[in-house]
Amino acid sequence: MKLTKHIVQGLIVLFTIQSFSQEQEDRFSNPLVTDRPDATEASSTVGKGVLQFETGGLYESFEQNNVKNETYTYNTMLIRYGLLDNLELRVGWDFVEGITSVNGNKLDNVTSGLSPLLLGLKLDIAEENGAMPEIALIGHVFPVFSAGADYRPETTGVDFRLSLSHTLNEKSSLGYNIGAQWGDDSPEASAIYTLAYGYSLSDKWGMYAEVYGDFPEDSKANHYWDAGFTYLANNDLQFDVYVGTSITEGQDILLGLGLSYRIRPKQ
C-alpha cells in the first residue's frame, strides 16, 4: 500500500511538472506583449519569472509666441518582472534634456536630469471571454527624491488605471485605458484615457493608431494622437517607431523609436 501510495504521489508530481512546463512552452510560443510604443498599457502581465525590458528615445517640440521648447528623452526604460502568473513589478526611469529657443536663438539654460522614478504593479483581473474584455489594474508612484534637480517636483506623483482590450478578429484588436493621475506639482486630479487600434500587417509587421489625453479638474482638457509600426524580430525581441502630435495645444511633433526584449525564466 505504501509503495502504491508513493507511486501515485510521484505520478502526481510528474504530471504537475509536465503541465507547468507545457504552460510555459505554450506561453513562450507566442510573441511578447509590450506596453510600448503607444500610451495605452497592455491588459496582460508578462508571466511569472519573466524579465522584460522596454526602452527607447523620443523627441517633442512645441512653439508658441516665438518661444520653442524642445525635449529629448533618452532611455525611456521600463523594466517589468513577473512576480506571479498574474502580477508584475514595474520600474522605470528616463533621462530628459530640455532646450528653449526664442526667435530661433537657443538659450543657455538647458535643463537635464533624471525624471522621477516609476514604481508600480500590474495585476491581471479578468481574461477575455466573448464580449467581456481582458482587464488589468495598474498603479504607479513617482517618488520626489528620485528625480534630478531640474525635474524634481514638489509632491509625489501617483496614477492608476484600468487597462482593457478586445480581440476584434485574427488581425486586429482594440485596447483602452481609463484612470486618474496626480502630479506635475498640481493638487488637482486628472482623469486619463487612451484608445488604441492595432492591426497585424504580417507575422512580423504591425501598426497602431491611438488617441489619448487627460481632463484636469480645474484646467482645460488635453488631447493627443500618435501612430506607428512595430517589427517582431523574434518572439522575444520587438522594434518600434512612431509619430504624433497634439489635437489641442501643447505639442507640435512627437517622434520616437525603441525596442522591447523578453528574458524567459530558466526551465
Contacts in CASP RR format, 6 or more apart in sequence:
PFRMAT RR
TARGET T0000
AUTHOR 0000-0000-0000
METHOD contacts of the structure
MODEL  1
MKLTKHIVQGLIVLFTIQSFSQEQEDRFSNPLVTDRPDATEASSTVGKGV
LQFETGGLYESFEQNNVKNETYTYNTMLIRYGLLDNLELRVGWDFVEGIT
SVNGNKLDNVTSGLSPLLLGLKLDIAEENGAMPEIALIGHVFPVFSAGAD
YRPETTGVDFRLSLSHTLNEKSSLGYNIGAQWGDDSPEASAIYTLAYGYS
LSDKWGMYAEVYGDFPEDSKANHYWDAGFTYLANNDLQFDVYVGTSITEG
QDILLGLGLSYRIRPKQ
21 267 0 8 1.000
24 265 0 8 1.000
24 267 0 8 1.000
27 47 0 8 1.000
28 235 0 8 1.000
28 236 0 8 1.000
28 264 0 8 1.000
29 235 0 8 1.000
30 235 0 8 1.000
31 232 0 8 1.000
31 235 0 8 1.000
31 238 0 8 1.000
32 46 0 8 1.000
32 52 0 8 1.000
32 235 0 8 1.000
32 236 0 8 1.000
32 237 0 8 1.000
32 238 0 8 1.000
32 260 0 8 1.000
32 262 0 8 1.000
33 42 0 8 1.000
33 44 0 8 1.000
33 46 0 8 1.000
34 42 0 8 1.000
34 52 0 8 1.000
34 54 0 8 1.000
34 238 0 8 1.000
34 260 0 8 1.000
35 41 0 8 1.000
35 42 0 8 1.000
35 54 0 8 1.000
35 78 0 8 1.000
35 80 0 8 1.000
36 54 0 8 1.000
36 56 0 8 1.000
36 76 0 8 1.000
36 78 0 8 1.000
36 240 0 8 1.000
36 258 0 8 1.000
36 260 0 8 1.000
37 226 0 8 1.000
37 228 0 8 1.000
37 230 0 8 1.000
37 240 0 8 1.000
37 241 0 8 1.000
37 242 0 8 1.000
37 256 0 8 1.000
37 257 0 8 1.000
37 258 0 8 1.000
38 194 0 8 1.000
38 196 0 8 1.000
38 208 0 8 1.000
38 210 0 8 1.000
38 212 0 8 1.000
38 226 0 8 1.000
38 242 0 8 1.000
39 177 0 8 1.000
39 194 0 8 1.000
39 196 0 8 1.000
39 210 0 8 1.000
39 212 0 8 1.000
39 213 0 8 1.000
39 224 0 8 1.000
39 226 0 8 1.000
40 163 0 8 1.000
40 175 0 8 1.000
40 176 0 8 1.000
40 177 0 8 1.000
40 194 0 8 1.000
40 195 0 8 1.000
40 196 0 8 1.000
40 210 0 8 1.000
40 212 0 8 1.000
41 122 0 8 1.000
41 136 0 8 1.000
41 138 0 8 1.000
41 161 0 8 1.000
41 163 0 8 1.000
41 177 0 8 1.000
41 194 0 8 1.000
42 136 0 8 1.000
42 163 0 8 1.000
42 165 0 8 1.000
43 133 0 8 1.000
43 134 0 8 1.000
43 135 0 8 1.000
43 136 0 8 1.000
43 163 0 8 1.000
43 164 0 8 1.000
43 165 0 8 1.000
43 175 0 8 1.000
44 124 0 8 1.000
44 134 0 8 1.000
44 136 0 8 1.000
45 80 0 8 1.000
45 82 0 8 1.000
45 85 0 8 1.000
45 86 0 8 1.000
45 87 0 8 1.000
45 88 0 8 1.000
45 122 0 8 1.000
45 123 0 8 1.000
45 124 0 8 1.000
45 136 0 8 1.000
46 52 0 8 1.000
46 80 0 8 1.000
46 81 0 8 1.000
46 82 0 8 1.000
46 88 0 8 1.000
46 262 0 8 1.000
47 82 0 8 1.000
47 84 0 8 1.000
47 85 0 8 1.000
47 86 0 8 1.000
47 88 0 8 1.000
48 82 0 8 1.000
48 83 0 8 1.000
48 84 0 8 1.000
48 85 0 8 1.000
48 265 0 8 1.000
49 81 0 8 1.000
49 82 0 8 1.000
49 83 0 8 1.000
49 265 0 8 1.000
50 80 0 8 1.000
50 81 0 8 1.000
50 82 0 8 1.000
50 262 0 8 1.000
50 263 0 8 1.000
50 264 0 8 1.000
50 265 0 8 1.000
51 79 0 8 1.000
51 80 0 8 1.000
51 81 0 8 1.000
51 82 0 8 1.000
51 262 0 8 1.000
51 263 0 8 1.000
52 79 0 8 1.000
52 80 0 8 1.000
52 81 0 8 1.000
52 260 0 8 1.000
52 261 0 8 1.000
52 262 0 8 1.000
52 263 0 8 1.000
53 77 0 8 1.000
53 78 0 8 1.000
53 79 0 8 1.000
53 80 0 8 1.000
53 260 0 8 1.000
53 261 0 8 1.000
53 263 0 8 1.000
54 77 0 8 1.000
54 78 0 8 1.000
54 79 0 8 1.000
54 80 0 8 1.000
54 259 0 8 1.000
54 260 0 8 1.000
54 261 0 8 1.000
55 75 0 8 1.000
55 76 0 8 1.000
55 77 0 8 1.000
55 78 0 8 1.000
55 258 0 8 1.000
55 259 0 8 1.000
55 260 0 8 1.000
56 74 0 8 1.000
56 75 0 8 1.000
56 76 0 8 1.000
56 77 0 8 1.000
56 256 0 8 1.000
56 257 0 8 1.000
56 258 0 8 1.000
56 259 0 8 1.000
57 72 0 8 1.000
57 73 0 8 1.000
57 74 0 8 1.000
57 75 0 8 1.000
57 76 0 8 1.000
57 256 0 8 1.000
57 257 0 8 1.000
57 258 0 8 1.000
58 72 0 8 1.000
58 73 0 8 1.000
58 76 0 8 1.000
58 254 0 8 1.000
58 255 0 8 1.000
58 256 0 8 1.000
58 257 0 8 1.000
59 70 0 8 1.000
59 71 0 8 1.000
59 72 0 8 1.000
59 73 0 8 1.000
59 253 0 8 1.000
59 254 0 8 1.000
59 255 0 8 1.000
59 256 0 8 1.000
60 70 0 8 1.000
60 71 0 8 1.000
60 73 0 8 1.000
60 251 0 8 1.000
60 253 0 8 1.000
60 254 0 8 1.000
61 68 0 8 1.000
61 69 0 8 1.000
61 70 0 8 1.000
61 71 0 8 1.000
61 251 0 8 1.000
61 252 0 8 1.000
61 253 0 8 1.000
62 68 0 8 1.000
62 69 0 8 1.000
62 246 0 8 1.000
62 249 0 8 1.000
62 250 0 8 1.000
62 251 0 8 1.000
62 252 0 8 1.000
63 69 0 8 1.000
63 252 0 8 1.000
64 249 0 8 1.000
64 250 0 8 1.000
66 102 0 8 1.000
66 103 0 8 1.000
66 104 0 8 1.000
67 100 0 8 1.000
67 101 0 8 1.000
67 102 0 8 1.000
68 100 0 8 1.000
68 101 0 8 1.000
68 102 0 8 1.000
68 104 0 8 1.000
69 98 0 8 1.000
69 99 0 8 1.000
69 100 0 8 1.000
70 98 0 8 1.000
70 99 0 8 1.000
70 100 0 8 1.000
70 101 0 8 1.000
71 96 0 8 1.000
71 97 0 8 1.000
71 98 0 8 1.000
71 99 0 8 1.000
72 96 0 8 1.000
72 97 0 8 1.000
72 98 0 8 1.000
72 99 0 8 1.000
73 94 0 8 1.000
73 95 0 8 1.000
73 96 0 8 1.000
73 97 0 8 1.000
73 115 0 8 1.000
74 94 0 8 1.000
74 95 0 8 1.000
74 96 0 8 1.000
74 97 0 8 1.000
75 93 0 8 1.000
75 94 0 8 1.000
75 95 0 8 1.000
76 94 0 8 1.000
76 258 0 8 1.000
77 92 0 8 1.000
77 93 0 8 1.000
77 94 0 8 1.000
78 90 0 8 1.000
78 91 0 8 1.000
78 92 0 8 1.000
78 118 0 8 1.000
79 90 0 8 1.000
79 91 0 8 1.000
79 92 0 8 1.000
80 88 0 8 1.000
80 89 0 8 1.000
80 90 0 8 1.000
80 122 0 8 1.000
81 88 0 8 1.000
81 89 0 8 1.000
82 88 0 8 1.000
82 89 0 8 1.000
83 89 0 8 1.000
85 124 0 8 1.000
86 123 0 8 1.000
86 124 0 8 1.000
87 121 0 8 1.000
87 122 0 8 1.000
87 123 0 8 1.000
87 124 0 8 1.000
88 121 0 8 1.000
88 122 0 8 1.000
89 120 0 8 1.000
89 121 0 8 1.000
90 118 0 8 1.000
90 119 0 8 1.000
90 120 0 8 1.000
90 121 0 8 1.000
90 122 0 8 1.000
90 138 0 8 1.000
90 140 0 8 1.000
91 117 0 8 1.000
91 118 0 8 1.000
91 119 0 8 1.000
91 120 0 8 1.000
92 117 0 8 1.000
92 118 0 8 1.000
92 119 0 8 1.000
93 114 0 8 1.000
93 115 0 8 1.000
93 117 0 8 1.000
93 118 0 8 1.000
93 146 0 8 1.000
94 114 0 8 1.000
94 115 0 8 1.000
95 112 0 8 1.000
95 113 0 8 1.000
95 114 0 8 1.000
95 115 0 8 1.000
96 111 0 8 1.000
96 112 0 8 1.000
96 113 0 8 1.000
96 114 0 8 1.000
96 115 0 8 1.000
96 151 0 8 1.000
97 110 0 8 1.000
97 111 0 8 1.000
97 112 0 8 1.000
97 113 0 8 1.000
98 110 0 8 1.000
98 111 0 8 1.000
98 112 0 8 1.000
99 106 0 8 1.000
99 107 0 8 1.000
99 110 0 8 1.000
100 106 0 8 1.000
100 107 0 8 1.000
100 109 0 8 1.000
101 107 0 8 1.000
111 150 0 8 1.000
111 151 0 8 1.000
112 150 0 8 1.000
113 147 0 8 1.000
113 148 0 8 1.000
113 149 0 8 1.000
113 150 0 8 1.000
113 151 0 8 1.000
114 146 0 8 1.000
114 147 0 8 1.000
114 148 0 8 1.000
114 151 0 8 1.000
115 147 0 8 1.000
115 148 0 8 1.000
115 151 0 8 1.000
116 142 0 8 1.000
116 143 0 8 1.000
116 144 0 8 1.000
116 146 0 8 1.000
116 147 0 8 1.000
116 151 0 8 1.000
116 152 0 8 1.000
116 153 0 8 1.000
116 156 0 8 1.000
116 157 0 8 1.000
117 142 0 8 1.000
117 143 0 8 1.000
117 146 0 8 1.000
117 147 0 8 1.000
118 140 0 8 1.000
118 142 0 8 1.000
119 140 0 8 1.000
119 141 0 8 1.000
119 142 0 8 1.000
119 143 0 8 1.000
120 138 0 8 1.000
120 139 0 8 1.000
120 140 0 8 1.000
120 141 0 8 1.000
121 138 0 8 1.000
121 139 0 8 1.000
122 136 0 8 1.000
122 137 0 8 1.000
122 138 0 8 1.000
122 139 0 8 1.000
122 163 0 8 1.000
123 136 0 8 1.000
123 137 0 8 1.000
123 138 0 8 1.000
124 135 0 8 1.000
124 136 0 8 1.000
125 135 0 8 1.000
125 136 0 8 1.000
125 137 0 8 1.000
126 132 0 8 1.000
126 133 0 8 1.000
126 134 0 8 1.000
126 135 0 8 1.000
127 134 0 8 1.000
128 134 0 8 1.000
128 165 0 8 1.000
128 166 0 8 1.000
128 167 0 8 1.000
133 164 0 8 1.000
133 165 0 8 1.000
133 166 0 8 1.000
134 164 0 8 1.000
134 165 0 8 1.000
134 166 0 8 1.000
135 162 0 8 1.000
135 163 0 8 1.000
135 164 0 8 1.000
136 162 0 8 1.000
136 163 0 8 1.000
137 160 0 8 1.000
137 161 0 8 1.000
137 162 0 8 1.000
137 163 0 8 1.000
138 160 0 8 1.000
138 161 0 8 1.000
138 162 0 8 1.000
138 163 0 8 1.000
138 177 0 8 1.000
139 158 0 8 1.000
139 159 0 8 1.000
139 160 0 8 1.000
139 161 0 8 1.000
140 158 0 8 1.000
140 159 0 8 1.000
140 160 0 8 1.000
141 156 0 8 1.000
141 157 0 8 1.000
141 158 0 8 1.000
142 153 0 8 1.000
142 156 0 8 1.000
142 157 0 8 1.000
142 158 0 8 1.000
142 183 0 8 1.000
143 156 0 8 1.000
144 152 0 8 1.000
144 153 0 8 1.000
144 154 0 8 1.000
144 155 0 8 1.000
144 156 0 8 1.000
147 153 0 8 1.000
153 183 0 8 1.000
153 184 0 8 1.000
153 185 0 8 1.000
154 185 0 8 1.000
155 182 0 8 1.000
155 183 0 8 1.000
155 185 0 8 1.000
155 187 0 8 1.000
157 181 0 8 1.000
157 182 0 8 1.000
157 183 0 8 1.000
158 181 0 8 1.000
158 182 0 8 1.000
158 183 0 8 1.000
159 179 0 8 1.000
159 180 0 8 1.000
159 181 0 8 1.000
159 182 0 8 1.000
159 192 0 8 1.000
160 179 0 8 1.000
160 180 0 8 1.000
160 181 0 8 1.000
161 177 0 8 1.000
161 178 0 8 1.000
161 179 0 8 1.000
161 180 0 8 1.000
161 192 0 8 1.000
162 177 0 8 1.000
162 178 0 8 1.000
162 179 0 8 1.000
163 175 0 8 1.000
163 176 0 8 1.000
163 177 0 8 1.000
164 175 0 8 1.000
164 176 0 8 1.000
164 177 0 8 1.000
164 178 0 8 1.000
165 173 0 8 1.000
165 174 0 8 1.000
165 175 0 8 1.000
165 176 0 8 1.000
166 173 0 8 1.000
166 174 0 8 1.000
166 175 0 8 1.000
167 173 0 8 1.000
168 174 0 8 1.000
170 200 0 8 1.000
171 199 0 8 1.000
171 200 0 8 1.000
172 197 0 8 1.000
172 198 0 8 1.000
172 199 0 8 1.000
172 200 0 8 1.000
173 197 0 8 1.000
173 198 0 8 1.000
174 195 0 8 1.000
174 196 0 8 1.000
174 197 0 8 1.000
174 198 0 8 1.000
175 194 0 8 1.000
175 195 0 8 1.000
175 196 0 8 1.000
175 197 0 8 1.000
176 193 0 8 1.000
176 194 0 8 1.000
176 195 0 8 1.000
176 196 0 8 1.000
177 192 0 8 1.000
177 193 0 8 1.000
177 194 0 8 1.000
177 212 0 8 1.000
178 191 0 8 1.000
178 192 0 8 1.000
178 193 0 8 1.000
179 191 0 8 1.000
179 192 0 8 1.000
179 193 0 8 1.000
180 189 0 8 1.000
180 190 0 8 1.000
180 191 0 8 1.000
180 192 0 8 1.000
181 189 0 8 1.000
181 190 0 8 1.000
181 192 0 8 1.000
181 214 0 8 1.000
182 188 0 8 1.000
182 189 0 8 1.000
182 190 0 8 1.000
186 216 0 8 1.000
188 216 0 8 1.000
188 217 0 8 1.000
188 218 0 8 1.000
188 219 0 8 1.000
189 216 0 8 1.000
189 217 0 8 1.000
190 214 0 8 1.000
190 215 0 8 1.000
190 216 0 8 1.000
190 217 0 8 1.000
191 214 0 8 1.000
191 215 0 8 1.000
192 212 0 8 1.000
192 213 0 8 1.000
192 214 0 8 1.000
192 215 0 8 1.000
193 212 0 8 1.000
193 213 0 8 1.000
193 214 0 8 1.000
193 215 0 8 1.000
194 210 0 8 1.000
194 211 0 8 1.000
194 212 0 8 1.000
194 213 0 8 1.000
195 210 0 8 1.000
195 211 0 8 1.000
195 212 0 8 1.000
196 208 0 8 1.000
196 209 0 8 1.000
196 210 0 8 1.000
196 212 0 8 1.000
197 208 0 8 1.000
197 209 0 8 1.000
197 210 0 8 1.000
198 206 0 8 1.000
198 207 0 8 1.000
198 208 0 8 1.000
198 209 0 8 1.000
199 206 0 8 1.000
199 207 0 8 1.000
199 208 0 8 1.000
200 206 0 8 1.000
201 207 0 8 1.000
203 232 0 8 1.000
204 231 0 8 1.000
204 232 0 8 1.000
204 233 0 8 1.000
205 229 0 8 1.000
205 230 0 8 1.000
205 231 0 8 1.000
205 232 0 8 1.000
206 229 0 8 1.000
206 230 0 8 1.000
206 231 0 8 1.000
206 232 0 8 1.000
207 227 0 8 1.000
207 228 0 8 1.000
207 229 0 8 1.000
207 230 0 8 1.000
208 227 0 8 1.000
208 228 0 8 1.000
208 230 0 8 1.000
209 225 0 8 1.000
209 226 0 8 1.000
209 227 0 8 1.000
209 228 0 8 1.000
210 225 0 8 1.000
210 226 0 8 1.000
210 227 0 8 1.000
211 223 0 8 1.000
211 224 0 8 1.000
211 225 0 8 1.000
211 247 0 8 1.000
212 223 0 8 1.000
212 224 0 8 1.000
212 225 0 8 1.000
212 226 0 8 1.000
213 221 0 8 1.000
213 222 0 8 1.000
213 223 0 8 1.000
213 224 0 8 1.000
214 221 0 8 1.000
214 222 0 8 1.000
215 221 0 8 1.000
216 222 0 8 1.000
220 248 0 8 1.000
221 248 0 8 1.000
222 246 0 8 1.000
222 248 0 8 1.000
222 250 0 8 1.000
223 246 0 8 1.000
223 247 0 8 1.000
223 248 0 8 1.000
224 244 0 8 1.000
224 245 0 8 1.000
224 246 0 8 1.000
224 247 0 8 1.000
224 251 0 8 1.000
224 254 0 8 1.000
225 244 0 8 1.000
225 245 0 8 1.000
225 247 0 8 1.000
226 242 0 8 1.000
226 243 0 8 1.000
226 244 0 8 1.000
226 245 0 8 1.000
226 254 0 8 1.000
227 242 0 8 1.000
227 243 0 8 1.000
227 244 0 8 1.000
228 240 0 8 1.000
228 241 0 8 1.000
228 242 0 8 1.000
228 243 0 8 1.000
229 240 0 8 1.000
229 241 0 8 1.000
229 242 0 8 1.000
230 238 0 8 1.000
230 239 0 8 1.000
230 240 0 8 1.000
231 238 0 8 1.000
231 239 0 8 1.000
231 240 0 8 1.000
232 238 0 8 1.000
233 239 0 8 1.000
235 262 0 8 1.000
236 261 0 8 1.000
236 262 0 8 1.000
236 263 0 8 1.000
236 264 0 8 1.000
237 259 0 8 1.000
237 260 0 8 1.000
237 261 0 8 1.000
237 262 0 8 1.000
238 259 0 8 1.000
238 260 0 8 1.000
238 261 0 8 1.000
239 257 0 8 1.000
239 258 0 8 1.000
239 259 0 8 1.000
240 257 0 8 1.000
240 258 0 8 1.000
240 259 0 8 1.000
240 260 0 8 1.000
241 256 0 8 1.000
241 257 0 8 1.000
241 258 0 8 1.000
242 254 0 8 1.000
242 255 0 8 1.000
242 256 0 8 1.000
242 257 0 8 1.000
243 253 0 8 1.000
243 254 0 8 1.000
243 255 0 8 1.000
243 256 0 8 1.000
244 251 0 8 1.000
244 253 0 8 1.000
244 254 0 8 1.000
244 255 0 8 1.000
245 251 0 8 1.000
245 252 0 8 1.000
245 253 0 8 1.000
245 254 0 8 1.000
246 252 0 8 1.000
END
